[in-house]
């Protein structure tokens, strides 16, 4: 079993609904209903190939990447700590949400200043580190450390994830890898699907505690809580 601390808007938020429709899956629900492609310009098979990987993780932005619990910790105490943390942590704001290509995939990213969300991620990474079991040899190999920059390898070894602190970039993944010749079509579809949110601010005022019950299975939102503090975090 693995846990993760992600940013997600609440289940009833319009962005969550739009993203769940695009991904074909709502991480707040245990249902795994089959769904047709949400757009007429993609066949069901093309769409499933496009979204299968991000759909497994659910709509989110990674703050504390998936981790196994340390042997001296329990799921119950993690839940209690998560509740306490959210009660003390302060919200942040994405000044402007934009659609961007990050290598081969598309994601919603932060534009107009990322200091607030970067600081929040830093605090989450540090606060939940004592709960993380060290990476196994297999988990470390899965991250392909040989392909990372030296600083990213250091972060992977120390924090269990290579994209934290100065290597962090806020993003909410919407696709898997997209072939170059398909990118214009996919961009057009995403701009249409998320037109109500692009170019506008997004409040980061909730955190989700996600859980993966078995390796390779979908992640689900176990708890989603509002951030109610002023920054005096535990």
Residue frames as a rotation matrix with the C-alpha (Angstrom) as fourth column:
UNK 1
0.580 0.814 0.000 0.00
0.814 -0.580 0.000 0.00
0.000 0.000 -1.000 0.00
UNK 2
-0.633 -0.758 0.158 1.23
0.760 -0.648 -0.062 3.47
0.149 0.080 0.986 -0.85
UNK 3
0.440 0.693 -0.572 0.07
0.743 -0.638 -0.202 6.94
-0.505 -0.336 -0.795 0.15
UNK 4
-0.516 -0.572 0.638 0.58
0.790 -0.605 0.097 10.34
0.331 0.554 0.764 -1.46
UNK 5
-0.003 0.475 -0.880 -0.20
0.563 -0.726 -0.394 13.93
-0.826 -0.497 -0.265 -0.53
UNK 6
-0.575 -0.071 0.815 -1.56
0.803 -0.239 0.545 15.69
0.156 0.968 0.194 -3.58
UNK 7
-0.717 0.512 -0.474 -3.32
-0.326 -0.846 -0.421 18.93
-0.616 -0.148 0.773 -4.29
UNK 8
-0.721 0.603 0.341 -6.78
0.623 0.348 0.700 18.34
0.303 0.717 -0.627 -5.64
UNK 9
-0.665 0.635 0.393 -9.80
-0.661 -0.745 0.087 20.62
0.348 -0.203 0.915 -5.64
UNK 10
-0.494 0.554 0.670 -12.83
-0.452 0.495 -0.742 19.14
-0.743 -0.669 0.006 -3.85
UNK 11
-0.666 0.239 0.706 -14.98
0.534 0.814 0.228 16.59
-0.520 0.529 -0.670 -5.64
UNK 12
0.339 0.926 0.165 -17.72
0.824 -0.208 -0.527 19.11
-0.454 0.315 -0.833 -6.46
UNK 13
-0.094 -0.446 -0.890 -15.32
-0.094 -0.886 0.454 21.76
-0.991 0.126 0.042 -7.81
UNK 14
0.811 0.470 -0.349 -15.95
-0.354 -0.082 -0.932 22.59
-0.466 0.879 0.100 -11.51
UNK 15
0.084 -0.854 -0.513 -12.30
-0.987 -0.001 -0.159 21.88
0.135 0.520 -0.844 -12.36
UNK 16
-0.639 -0.259 0.724 -12.48
-0.472 0.876 -0.103 18.45
-0.607 -0.407 -0.682 -10.73
UNK 17
0.323 0.844 0.428 -15.61
-0.011 0.456 -0.890 17.67
-0.946 0.283 0.157 -12.72
UNK 18
0.744 -0.077 -0.664 -14.05
-0.653 -0.296 -0.697 18.83
-0.143 0.952 -0.271 -15.99
UNK 19
-0.297 -0.946 -0.128 -10.87
-0.953 0.301 -0.019 16.84
0.056 0.116 -0.992 -15.37
UNK 20
-0.452 0.196 0.870 -12.77
-0.280 0.895 -0.347 13.73
-0.847 -0.400 -0.349 -14.30
UNK 21
0.690 0.723 -0.022 -14.80
-0.190 0.152 -0.970 13.91
-0.698 0.674 0.242 -17.49
UNK 22
0.481 -0.589 -0.649 -11.64
-0.861 -0.178 -0.477 14.22
0.166 0.788 -0.593 -19.57
UNK 23
-0.562 -0.805 0.189 -9.79
-0.827 0.543 -0.147 11.42
0.016 -0.239 -0.971 -17.73
UNK 24
-0.003 0.657 -0.754 -12.84
-0.442 0.675 0.590 9.19
0.897 0.335 0.289 -17.53
UNK 25
-0.007 -0.054 -0.999 -12.32
0.718 0.694 -0.043 8.65
0.696 -0.718 0.034 -13.83
UNK 26
0.465 0.196 0.863 -13.17
-0.450 -0.788 0.421 10.39
0.762 -0.584 -0.278 -10.57
UNK 27
-0.459 -0.772 -0.441 -10.54
0.021 0.486 -0.873 9.61
0.888 -0.410 -0.207 -7.91
UNK 28
-0.615 0.317 0.722 -13.07
-0.786 -0.319 -0.530 10.40
0.062 -0.893 0.446 -5.18
UNK 29
0.475 0.875 0.094 -15.13
-0.865 0.484 -0.132 7.37
-0.161 -0.018 0.987 -6.23
UNK 30
-0.353 -0.544 0.761 -14.40
-0.397 0.824 0.405 3.63
-0.848 -0.159 -0.506 -6.18
UNK 31
0.681 0.669 0.298 -16.44
0.004 0.404 -0.915 3.15
-0.732 0.624 0.272 -9.35
UNK 32
-0.554 -0.829 -0.076 -14.57
-0.155 0.014 0.988 2.05
-0.818 0.559 -0.136 -12.48
UNK 33
0.472 0.851 0.230 -17.37
0.155 0.176 -0.972 2.46
-0.868 0.494 -0.048 -15.02
UNK 34
-0.413 -0.512 0.753 -16.51
0.839 0.109 0.534 2.15
-0.355 0.852 0.385 -18.69
UNK 35
0.330 0.469 -0.819 -16.85
0.105 -0.881 -0.462 5.45
-0.938 0.066 -0.340 -20.50
UNK 36
0.584 -0.092 0.806 -16.79
0.811 0.077 -0.579 6.45
-0.009 0.993 0.119 -24.13
UNK 37
-0.547 -0.810 0.210 -14.37
0.826 -0.564 -0.022 9.07
0.136 0.162 0.977 -25.40
UNK 38
-0.008 0.574 -0.819 -15.49
0.634 -0.630 -0.448 12.51
-0.773 -0.523 -0.360 -24.17
UNK 39
-0.102 -0.062 -0.993 -14.76
-0.535 -0.838 0.107 14.06
-0.839 0.542 0.053 -27.58
UNK 40
0.792 0.557 0.251 -15.86
-0.082 0.503 -0.860 13.10
-0.606 0.661 0.444 -31.08
UNK 41
0.667 -0.581 -0.468 -12.43
-0.697 -0.264 -0.666 13.69
0.263 0.770 -0.581 -32.65
UNK 42
-0.567 -0.807 0.162 -10.86
-0.818 0.530 -0.223 10.76
0.095 -0.259 -0.961 -30.79
UNK 43
0.126 0.550 -0.826 -11.94
-0.271 0.820 0.505 7.14
0.954 0.160 0.252 -30.90
UNK 44
0.912 0.274 0.306 -12.44
-0.364 0.196 0.910 5.32
0.189 -0.942 0.278 -27.63
UNK 45
0.714 -0.690 -0.120 -9.17
0.699 0.712 0.066 3.44
0.040 -0.131 0.991 -28.10
UNK 46
-0.035 -0.732 0.680 -7.19
0.499 -0.603 -0.623 6.59
0.866 0.317 0.387 -28.89
UNK 47
0.335 0.251 0.908 -8.62
-0.523 -0.753 0.400 8.37
0.784 -0.609 -0.121 -25.87
UNK 48
0.999 0.050 0.007 -7.99
-0.036 0.593 0.805 5.46
0.036 -0.804 0.594 -23.51
UNK 49
0.375 -0.927 0.012 -4.37
0.867 0.346 -0.358 5.26
0.328 0.145 0.934 -24.62
UNK 50
-0.058 -0.370 0.927 -4.02
0.169 -0.919 -0.356 9.00
0.984 0.136 0.116 -24.07
UNK 51
0.137 0.258 0.956 -5.42
-0.734 -0.622 0.273 9.13
0.665 -0.740 0.104 -20.53
UNK 52
0.632 0.254 -0.732 -4.87
0.140 0.892 0.430 5.67
0.763 -0.374 0.528 -19.00
UNK 53
-0.271 -0.826 -0.495 -1.75
0.723 0.165 -0.671 6.60
0.636 -0.539 0.552 -17.03
UNK 54
-0.855 -0.048 0.516 -2.91
-0.238 -0.849 -0.472 9.94
0.461 -0.526 0.714 -15.54
UNK 55
0.168 0.984 0.058 -6.35
-0.605 0.056 0.794 8.45
0.778 -0.169 0.605 -14.88
UNK 56
0.230 -0.129 -0.965 -4.78
0.505 0.863 0.005 5.78
0.832 -0.488 0.263 -12.66
UNK 57
-0.722 -0.591 -0.360 -3.33
0.624 -0.331 -0.708 8.44
0.299 -0.736 0.608 -10.37
UNK 58
0.310 0.885 -0.349 -6.43
0.935 -0.351 -0.059 10.65
-0.174 -0.308 -0.935 -10.45
UNK 59
0.426 -0.102 0.899 -6.54
0.406 -0.866 -0.291 14.36
0.808 0.489 -0.327 -11.15
UNK 60
0.816 -0.237 -0.528 -3.93
0.500 -0.171 0.849 15.98
-0.291 -0.956 -0.021 -8.92
UNK 61
0.523 -0.820 0.233 -0.70
-0.421 -0.486 -0.766 17.91
0.741 0.303 -0.599 -8.53
UNK 62
0.443 -0.431 -0.786 2.04
0.659 0.751 -0.041 15.99
0.608 -0.500 0.616 -6.74
UNK 63
0.609 -0.345 0.714 3.32
-0.642 -0.743 0.189 17.54
0.465 -0.574 -0.674 -3.51
UNK 64
-0.190 -0.637 0.747 4.51
-0.811 0.530 0.246 14.47
-0.553 -0.560 -0.617 -1.58
UNK 65
-0.226 0.038 -0.973 5.05
-0.850 0.481 0.217 11.69
0.476 0.876 -0.076 -4.11
UNK 66
0.730 0.612 -0.303 3.72
-0.422 0.754 0.504 8.16
0.537 -0.240 0.809 -3.45
UNK 67
-0.433 -0.863 0.259 5.42
-0.736 0.173 -0.654 6.43
0.520 -0.474 -0.711 -0.54
UNK 68
0.154 0.355 -0.922 5.14
0.358 0.850 0.387 3.33
0.921 -0.390 0.004 1.60
UNK 69
0.818 0.205 0.537 4.68
-0.386 -0.496 0.778 3.92
0.426 -0.844 -0.327 5.31
UNK 70
-0.336 -0.921 0.197 7.70
-0.687 0.096 -0.720 3.70
0.644 -0.377 -0.665 7.55
UNK 71
-0.346 0.164 -0.924 7.63
0.292 0.954 0.060 0.60
0.891 -0.249 -0.379 9.76
UNK 72
-0.809 -0.009 -0.588 7.11
0.586 -0.094 -0.805 2.65
-0.048 -0.996 0.081 12.91
UNK 73
-0.777 0.585 -0.231 4.03
-0.569 -0.811 -0.137 4.44
-0.268 0.025 0.963 11.50
UNK 74
-0.586 0.668 0.458 0.43
0.583 0.740 -0.335 3.37
-0.563 0.071 -0.824 10.96
UNK 75
-0.557 0.482 0.676 -2.33
0.610 -0.314 0.727 4.38
0.563 0.818 -0.119 8.57
UNK 76
0.482 0.804 -0.348 -4.39
0.823 -0.280 0.494 5.66
0.300 -0.524 -0.797 11.49
UNK 77
0.219 -0.459 -0.861 -1.65
0.605 -0.628 0.489 7.94
-0.765 -0.628 0.141 12.78
UNK 78
-0.823 -0.436 0.363 -0.94
0.545 -0.426 0.723 9.17
-0.161 0.793 0.588 9.25
UNK 79
-0.110 0.877 0.468 -4.61
0.735 -0.245 0.633 10.11
0.670 0.413 -0.617 8.92
UNK 80
0.636 0.320 -0.702 -4.51
0.752 -0.459 0.472 11.98
-0.171 -0.828 -0.533 12.21
UNK 81
-0.287 -0.828 -0.481 -1.33
0.547 -0.554 0.628 13.83
-0.787 -0.083 0.612 11.27
UNK 82
-0.705 0.090 0.704 -2.80
0.660 -0.281 0.697 14.74
0.260 0.956 0.138 7.86
UNK 83
0.391 0.919 0.054 -5.83
0.779 -0.362 0.512 16.24
0.490 -0.158 -0.858 9.60
UNK 84
0.502 -0.271 -0.821 -3.66
0.615 -0.555 0.560 18.25
-0.608 -0.786 -0.112 11.98
UNK 85
-0.580 -0.808 0.104 -1.40
0.622 -0.358 0.696 19.42
-0.525 0.469 0.710 9.19
UNK 86
-0.417 0.487 0.767 -4.26
0.724 -0.332 0.604 20.70
0.549 0.808 -0.214 7.03
UNK 87
0.633 0.681 -0.368 -5.72
0.758 -0.447 0.475 22.54
0.159 -0.580 -0.799 10.02
UNK 88
0.417 -0.565 -0.712 -2.45
0.401 -0.588 0.702 24.48
-0.816 -0.578 -0.018 10.38
UNK 89
-0.529 -0.698 0.483 -1.25
0.720 -0.067 0.691 24.88
-0.450 0.713 0.537 6.79
UNK 90
-0.168 0.423 -0.891 -1.99
-0.196 -0.900 -0.390 28.00
-0.966 0.109 0.234 4.78
UNK 91
0.670 0.453 0.588 -3.60
0.498 0.313 -0.809 28.04
-0.551 0.835 -0.016 1.31
UNK 92
-0.579 -0.772 -0.264 -1.72
0.200 -0.448 0.871 29.19
-0.790 0.451 0.414 -1.78
UNK 93
0.567 0.755 -0.330 -2.80
-0.134 -0.311 -0.941 30.57
-0.813 0.578 -0.075 -5.15
UNK 94
-0.313 -0.512 0.800 -1.93
0.835 0.254 0.488 29.73
-0.453 0.821 0.348 -8.73
UNK 95
-0.478 0.146 -0.866 -2.00
-0.111 -0.988 -0.106 33.24
-0.871 0.046 0.489 -10.28
UNK 96
0.163 0.504 -0.848 -2.86
-0.943 -0.174 -0.284 31.93
-0.290 0.846 0.447 -13.72
UNK 97
0.140 -0.033 0.990 -3.57
-0.017 0.999 0.036 28.39
-0.990 -0.021 0.140 -14.87
UNK 98
0.150 -0.114 -0.982 -2.15
-0.953 -0.283 -0.112 27.47
-0.265 0.952 -0.151 -18.27
UNK 99
0.923 0.130 0.361 -1.95
-0.005 0.945 -0.326 24.45
-0.384 0.299 0.874 -20.53
UNK 100
0.259 -0.917 -0.303 1.63
-0.936 -0.315 0.156 23.40
-0.239 0.243 -0.940 -21.20
UNK 101
0.790 -0.202 -0.578 3.66
-0.101 0.888 -0.448 20.62
0.604 0.413 0.682 -22.73
UNK 102
0.397 -0.714 0.577 6.07
-0.821 0.005 0.571 19.01
-0.410 -0.700 -0.584 -20.27
UNK 103
-0.714 -0.631 0.303 8.20
-0.343 0.693 0.634 16.83
-0.611 0.348 -0.711 -22.47
UNK 104
-0.953 0.289 -0.086 5.82
0.059 0.458 0.887 14.44
0.296 0.840 -0.454 -24.25
UNK 105
-0.332 0.885 -0.325 2.71
0.928 0.369 0.057 15.04
0.170 -0.283 -0.944 -22.11
UNK 106
-0.293 0.369 0.882 0.23
0.035 -0.918 0.396 17.85
0.955 0.147 0.256 -21.46
UNK 107
-0.309 0.191 -0.932 -0.58
0.942 0.194 -0.273 19.32
0.129 -0.962 -0.240 -18.05
UNK 108
0.736 0.467 0.490 -2.17
0.295 -0.873 0.389 22.29
0.610 -0.142 -0.780 -16.37
UNK 109
-0.170 -0.904 -0.393 0.64
0.923 -0.006 -0.385 24.41
0.346 -0.428 0.835 -14.93
UNK 110
0.470 0.248 -0.847 1.25
0.700 -0.689 0.187 27.59
-0.537 -0.681 -0.497 -12.97
UNK 111
-0.161 -0.497 0.853 1.92
0.808 -0.562 -0.175 30.91
0.566 0.661 0.492 -14.68
UNK 112
0.410 0.349 0.843 2.32
0.059 -0.932 0.358 34.40
0.910 -0.097 -0.402 -13.28
UNK 113
-0.191 -0.560 0.806 4.45
-0.831 -0.345 -0.436 33.54
0.522 -0.754 -0.399 -10.24
UNK 114
0.343 0.293 -0.893 5.00
-0.034 0.953 0.300 30.22
0.939 -0.072 0.337 -8.50
UNK 115
-0.582 -0.700 0.414 6.49
-0.426 -0.171 -0.889 31.30
0.693 -0.693 -0.199 -5.16
UNK 116
-0.105 0.630 0.769 3.40
-0.994 -0.037 -0.105 30.46
-0.038 -0.776 0.630 -3.10
UNK 117
0.865 0.464 -0.194 2.82
-0.482 0.875 -0.056 26.97
0.144 0.142 0.979 -4.47
UNK 118
0.182 -0.879 -0.442 6.54
-0.080 0.434 -0.897 26.19
0.980 0.199 0.009 -4.42
UNK 119
-0.588 -0.387 0.710 6.74
-0.677 -0.244 -0.694 27.12
0.442 -0.889 -0.119 -0.74
UNK 120
0.354 0.794 0.494 3.69
-0.921 0.388 0.037 24.98
-0.162 -0.468 0.868 0.04
UNK 121
0.786 -0.102 -0.610 5.24
-0.202 0.890 -0.409 21.99
0.585 0.445 0.679 -1.73
UNK 122
-0.272 -0.962 0.023 8.50
-0.271 0.053 -0.961 22.44
0.923 -0.268 -0.275 0.20
UNK 123
-0.411 0.162 0.897 6.63
-0.910 -0.134 -0.393 22.42
0.057 -0.978 0.202 3.50
UNK 124
0.692 0.720 0.053 4.58
-0.720 0.694 -0.029 19.34
-0.057 -0.018 0.998 2.57
UNK 125
0.461 -0.597 -0.656 7.66
-0.159 0.672 -0.723 17.41
0.873 0.437 0.215 1.45
UNK 126
-0.583 -0.761 0.283 9.44
-0.384 -0.049 -0.922 18.10
0.716 -0.647 -0.264 4.73
UNK 127
-0.213 0.559 0.801 6.43
-0.976 -0.093 -0.195 17.54
-0.035 -0.824 0.565 7.00
UNK 128
0.772 0.629 0.092 5.54
-0.620 0.777 -0.109 14.12
-0.139 0.027 0.990 5.62
UNK 129
0.100 -0.822 -0.560 9.09
-0.688 0.349 -0.636 12.83
0.719 0.449 -0.531 5.18
UNK 130
-0.612 -0.394 0.686 9.16
-0.783 0.425 -0.455 11.05
-0.112 -0.815 -0.568 8.58
UNK 131
0.268 0.822 0.503 6.24
-0.611 0.549 -0.571 8.94
-0.745 -0.154 0.649 7.40
UNK 132
0.679 -0.007 -0.734 8.03
-0.708 0.258 -0.657 7.63
0.194 0.966 0.170 4.30
UNK 133
0.685 -0.489 0.540 9.78
0.159 0.824 0.544 4.28
-0.711 -0.287 0.642 4.21
UNK 134
-0.261 -0.844 -0.467 13.09
-0.487 -0.303 0.819 4.28
-0.834 0.442 -0.332 2.31
UNK 135
0.451 0.367 -0.814 12.85
-0.892 0.160 -0.422 3.39
-0.025 0.916 0.400 -1.36
UNK 136
0.584 -0.245 0.774 13.44
0.055 0.963 0.263 -0.25
-0.810 -0.111 0.576 -2.14
UNK 137
-0.557 -0.828 0.071 15.99
0.054 0.049 0.997 -1.24
-0.829 0.559 0.018 -4.78
UNK 138
-0.414 0.482 0.772 13.14
0.900 0.345 0.267 -1.87
-0.138 0.806 -0.576 -7.23
UNK 139
0.669 0.696 -0.263 11.48
0.665 -0.717 -0.206 1.47
-0.332 -0.037 -0.943 -6.46
UNK 140
0.192 -0.695 -0.693 14.76
-0.143 -0.718 0.681 3.29
-0.971 -0.031 -0.238 -6.94
UNK 141
-0.735 -0.493 0.466 15.43
0.326 0.346 0.880 1.53
-0.595 0.798 -0.093 -10.25
UNK 142
0.063 0.861 0.504 11.94
0.972 0.061 -0.226 2.42
-0.226 0.504 -0.834 -11.47
UNK 143
0.725 0.168 -0.668 12.88
0.184 -0.982 -0.048 6.10
-0.664 -0.088 -0.742 -11.24
UNK 144
0.645 -0.531 0.549 15.75
0.722 0.191 -0.664 5.46
0.248 0.826 0.507 -13.69
UNK 145
0.723 -0.363 -0.588 18.34
0.220 -0.686 0.694 7.45
-0.655 -0.631 -0.415 -11.72
UNK 146
-0.268 -0.884 0.383 20.84
0.700 0.094 0.708 7.09
-0.661 0.458 0.594 -14.56
UNK 147
-0.116 0.309 0.944 18.64
0.902 -0.365 0.230 9.41
0.416 0.878 -0.237 -16.65
UNK 148
0.832 0.498 -0.244 18.45
0.552 -0.699 0.455 12.13
0.056 -0.513 -0.857 -13.97
UNK 149
0.371 -0.686 0.626 20.65
-0.217 -0.720 -0.659 15.14
0.903 0.108 -0.416 -13.38
UNK 150
-0.536 -0.671 -0.512 23.08
0.338 0.385 -0.859 14.82
0.773 -0.634 0.021 -10.44
UNK 151
-0.852 0.254 0.458 20.98
-0.510 -0.597 -0.619 17.11
0.116 -0.761 0.638 -8.24
UNK 152
0.175 0.970 -0.171 17.83
-0.896 0.228 0.381 15.14
0.409 0.086 0.909 -9.06
UNK 153
0.117 -0.211 -0.970 19.60
0.114 0.973 -0.198 11.90
0.986 -0.088 0.138 -8.12
UNK 154
-0.888 -0.459 0.000 20.56
0.086 -0.167 -0.982 13.45
0.451 -0.873 0.188 -4.79
UNK 155
-0.489 0.789 0.373 16.95
-0.871 -0.466 -0.155 14.50
0.051 -0.400 0.915 -4.16
UNK 156
0.325 0.594 -0.736 15.71
-0.552 0.751 0.362 11.04
0.768 0.289 0.572 -5.09
UNK 157
-0.285 -0.535 -0.795 18.07
0.344 0.717 -0.606 9.41
0.894 -0.447 -0.020 -2.61
UNK 158
-0.976 -0.215 0.031 17.29
0.063 -0.421 -0.905 11.86
0.207 -0.881 0.425 0.19
UNK 159
-0.624 0.781 -0.001 13.60
-0.630 -0.504 -0.591 12.60
-0.462 -0.368 0.807 -0.29
UNK 160
-0.423 0.443 0.790 12.32
0.291 0.892 -0.345 9.67
-0.858 0.084 -0.506 -2.38
UNK 161
0.625 0.630 0.461 11.44
0.691 -0.172 -0.702 11.85
-0.363 0.758 -0.543 -5.39
UNK 162
-0.321 -0.916 0.241 13.67
0.927 -0.252 0.277 13.80
-0.193 0.313 0.930 -7.78
UNK 163
-0.390 0.247 0.887 11.31
0.503 -0.750 0.430 16.73
0.771 0.614 0.169 -8.45
UNK 164
0.614 0.503 -0.608 11.16
0.784 -0.303 0.541 18.59
0.088 -0.809 -0.581 -5.17
UNK 165
0.183 -0.502 -0.845 12.48
0.482 -0.704 0.522 21.94
-0.857 -0.503 0.113 -3.91
UNK 166
-0.219 -0.273 -0.937 14.23
-0.490 -0.799 0.348 23.78
-0.844 0.535 0.041 -6.77
UNK 167
-0.990 -0.140 -0.033 13.35
-0.104 0.535 0.839 20.92
-0.100 0.833 -0.544 -9.17
UNK 168
-0.397 0.914 0.083 9.62
0.609 0.330 -0.721 21.17
-0.686 -0.236 -0.688 -8.41
UNK 169
-0.948 0.288 -0.133 7.22
-0.301 -0.686 0.662 22.41
0.100 0.668 0.738 -11.06
UNK 170
-0.389 0.887 0.247 3.51
-0.283 0.140 -0.949 22.51
-0.877 -0.439 0.197 -10.28
UNK 171
-0.701 0.261 -0.663 1.56
-0.673 0.065 0.737 20.50
0.235 0.963 0.130 -12.82
UNK 172
-0.079 0.767 0.636 -1.69
-0.480 0.530 -0.699 18.56
-0.874 -0.361 0.327 -13.07
UNK 173
-0.880 -0.474 -0.008 -1.15
-0.249 0.448 0.859 15.86
-0.403 0.758 -0.513 -15.67
UNK 174
0.098 0.965 -0.243 -3.83
-0.722 -0.099 -0.685 15.38
-0.685 0.242 0.687 -18.33
UNK 175
0.821 0.149 -0.551 -2.26
-0.531 0.554 -0.641 12.94
0.210 0.819 0.534 -20.79
UNK 176
0.529 -0.747 0.402 0.37
0.398 0.637 0.660 10.30
-0.750 -0.189 0.634 -21.22
UNK 177
-0.554 -0.807 -0.204 2.99
0.109 -0.314 0.943 10.66
-0.826 0.500 0.262 -23.93
UNK 178
0.652 0.752 -0.103 1.61
0.076 -0.200 -0.977 12.26
-0.755 0.629 -0.188 -27.09
UNK 179
-0.004 -0.626 0.780 3.20
0.936 0.273 0.224 11.77
-0.353 0.730 0.585 -30.51
UNK 180
-0.712 -0.389 -0.585 4.45
0.242 -0.918 0.315 15.01
-0.659 0.082 0.747 -32.07
UNK 181
-0.935 0.331 0.125 2.06
0.046 -0.236 0.971 14.81
0.351 0.914 0.205 -35.02
UNK 182
-0.106 0.940 -0.323 -0.90
0.764 0.285 0.579 14.44
0.636 -0.186 -0.749 -32.63
UNK 183
-0.608 -0.220 -0.763 -0.03
0.759 -0.443 -0.477 17.30
-0.233 -0.869 0.436 -30.31
UNK 184
-0.953 0.288 0.095 -1.92
-0.243 -0.912 0.330 20.05
0.182 0.292 0.939 -32.20
UNK 185
-0.169 0.939 -0.300 -5.15
-0.067 0.293 0.954 18.02
0.983 0.181 0.014 -32.04
UNK 186
-0.027 0.136 -0.990 -4.69
0.889 0.457 0.038 17.12
0.458 -0.879 -0.133 -28.37
UNK 187
-0.888 -0.310 -0.340 -3.90
0.432 -0.817 -0.382 20.73
-0.159 -0.486 0.859 -27.46
UNK 188
-0.728 0.667 0.156 -7.04
-0.391 -0.592 0.705 21.88
0.563 0.452 0.692 -29.24
UNK 189
0.048 0.770 -0.637 -9.16
0.293 0.599 0.746 19.31
0.955 -0.222 -0.196 -27.39
UNK 190
-0.240 -0.223 -0.945 -7.70
0.961 0.085 -0.264 20.27
0.140 -0.971 0.194 -24.02
UNK 191
-0.995 -0.098 0.004 -8.09
0.097 -0.992 -0.079 23.99
0.011 -0.078 0.997 -24.64
UNK 192
-0.369 0.929 0.019 -11.75
-0.350 -0.158 0.924 23.34
0.861 0.334 0.383 -25.38
UNK 193
0.132 0.425 -0.895 -12.26
0.582 0.698 0.417 21.07
0.803 -0.576 -0.155 -22.36
UNK 194
-0.036 -0.274 -0.961 -10.58
0.988 -0.157 0.007 23.47
-0.153 -0.949 0.276 -19.91
UNK 195
-0.327 -0.090 0.941 -11.47
0.572 -0.811 0.122 26.82
0.752 0.578 0.317 -21.49
UNK 196
0.680 0.686 0.259 -13.35
0.193 -0.508 0.840 27.95
0.708 -0.521 -0.478 -18.38
UNK 197
0.873 -0.353 -0.335 -10.17
0.387 0.087 0.918 27.69
-0.295 -0.931 0.213 -16.27
UNK 198
0.051 -0.927 0.373 -7.23
0.998 0.030 -0.061 28.66
0.045 0.375 0.926 -18.48
UNK 199
-0.395 -0.329 0.858 -5.80
0.403 -0.901 -0.160 32.10
0.826 0.282 0.489 -17.87
UNK 200
0.476 0.643 0.599 -7.57
-0.358 -0.481 0.801 32.37
0.803 -0.596 0.001 -14.51
UNK 201
-0.442 -0.641 0.628 -6.34
-0.835 0.037 -0.550 31.97
0.329 -0.767 -0.551 -10.92
UNK 202
0.291 0.471 -0.833 -6.78
-0.008 0.872 0.490 28.72
0.957 -0.136 0.258 -9.03
UNK 203
0.297 -0.121 0.947 -6.97
-0.923 -0.291 0.252 28.59
0.245 -0.949 -0.198 -5.26
UNK 204
-0.209 -0.418 -0.884 -4.87
0.002 0.904 -0.427 25.82
0.978 -0.091 -0.188 -3.71
UNK 205
-0.333 0.205 0.921 -6.84
-0.868 -0.448 -0.214 25.52
0.368 -0.870 0.327 -0.51
UNK 206
0.782 0.480 0.396 -7.30
-0.594 0.767 0.242 21.74
-0.188 -0.425 0.886 -0.13
UNK 207
-0.497 -0.846 -0.192 -4.99
-0.867 0.491 0.083 18.76
0.024 0.208 -0.978 0.14
UNK 208
0.669 0.676 -0.309 -5.86
-0.676 0.726 0.125 15.17
0.309 0.125 0.943 -0.65
UNK 209
-0.317 -0.660 0.681 -4.49
-0.745 0.617 0.252 12.10
-0.587 -0.428 -0.688 1.06
UNK 210
0.397 0.389 -0.831 -4.47
-0.870 0.448 -0.206 9.54
0.292 0.805 0.516 -1.76
UNK 211
-0.052 -0.383 0.922 -3.99
-0.607 0.745 0.275 5.79
-0.793 -0.546 -0.272 -1.38
UNK 212
0.025 -0.029 -0.999 -2.99
-0.855 0.517 -0.036 2.97
0.518 0.856 -0.012 -3.72
UNK 213
0.622 0.323 0.714 -4.12
-0.728 0.574 0.374 -0.31
-0.289 -0.752 0.593 -2.14
UNK 214
0.518 -0.496 0.697 -2.06
0.405 0.860 0.310 -2.58
-0.753 0.121 0.646 -4.41
UNK 215
-0.436 -0.802 -0.407 0.81
-0.052 -0.429 0.902 -1.87
-0.898 0.415 0.146 -6.77
UNK 216
-0.984 -0.017 0.177 -0.44
0.176 0.047 0.983 -0.77
-0.025 0.999 -0.043 -10.17
UNK 217
-0.166 0.986 -0.033 -4.01
0.985 0.167 0.030 -0.21
0.035 -0.027 -0.999 -8.97
UNK 218
0.134 0.264 0.955 -5.77
0.399 -0.897 0.192 3.17
0.907 0.355 -0.225 -9.14
UNK 219
-0.904 -0.340 -0.260 -5.13
0.394 -0.426 -0.814 5.81
0.166 -0.838 0.519 -6.50
UNK 220
0.146 0.986 0.082 -8.16
0.707 -0.162 0.689 7.03
0.693 -0.043 -0.720 -4.57
UNK 221
-0.367 -0.147 0.919 -8.82
-0.399 -0.867 -0.298 10.06
0.840 -0.476 0.260 -2.43
UNK 222
-0.399 0.186 -0.898 -8.98
0.744 0.638 -0.199 8.81
0.535 -0.747 -0.393 1.14
UNK 223
0.244 0.445 -0.862 -9.41
0.807 -0.586 -0.074 12.28
-0.538 -0.677 -0.502 2.61
UNK 224
-0.283 -0.283 0.916 -9.65
0.703 -0.711 -0.002 15.78
0.652 0.644 0.400 1.14
UNK 225
0.285 0.311 -0.907 -9.38
0.924 -0.341 0.174 18.59
-0.255 -0.887 -0.385 3.68
UNK 226
0.799 0.051 0.600 -9.33
0.266 -0.924 -0.276 22.36
0.540 0.380 -0.751 3.55
UNK 227
-0.332 -0.925 -0.184 -6.20
0.794 -0.169 -0.584 24.26
0.510 -0.340 0.790 4.52
UNK 228
0.629 0.776 0.038 -7.21
0.573 -0.496 0.652 26.44
0.525 -0.389 -0.757 7.44
UNK 229
0.406 -0.528 -0.746 -4.02
0.821 -0.149 0.552 27.80
-0.402 -0.836 0.372 8.93
UNK 230
0.974 -0.159 -0.161 -1.72
-0.195 -0.951 -0.240 30.76
-0.115 0.265 -0.957 8.62
UNK 231
0.502 -0.815 -0.290 1.48
-0.369 0.102 -0.924 28.81
0.782 0.571 -0.249 8.05
UNK 232
-0.143 -0.535 0.833 2.32
-0.990 0.096 -0.108 27.66
-0.022 -0.840 -0.543 11.57
UNK 233
0.475 0.354 -0.805 2.63
-0.567 0.823 0.028 24.04
0.673 0.444 0.592 10.42
UNK 234
0.882 -0.088 0.463 3.44
-0.338 0.564 0.753 21.02
-0.328 -0.821 0.468 12.53
